[in-house]
Amino acid sequence: FLVTNTGNVTINGLTIVDAQLDLPGATCASTTLAMGASTTCTGVHTITQAEVDAGVVNNTATATGTPASGGTVTSAPD
């Protein structure tokens, strides 16, 4: 996953939310993103026999983090 902070504040505690990832989930090179910064996150999904039989794997994920002002920001699914 390539995650880019397109906002105007630094984001901390970056995580990837993807229900199809094997545990422990995605690991990001950086969990803090300044304005305009990007990082790469990686995760593993083991293909199931049902996915092989269907010939396709459909998947979406979101990136979530916390700005300094508090709260949570979440990307659109992609």
HELIX and SHEET records of a PDB file:
HELIX    1   1 GLN A   49  ALA A   54  1                                   6    
SHEET    1   A 3 LEU A   2  THR A   4  0                                        
SHEET    2   A 3 SER A  38  THR A  42 -1                                        
SHEET    3   A 3 THR A  27  CYS A  28 -1                                        
SHEET    1   B 3 ILE A  11  VAL A  17  0                                        
SHEET    2   B 3 THR A  62  PRO A  67 -1                                        
SHEET    3   B 3 VAL A  73  THR A  74 -1                                        
END                                                                             
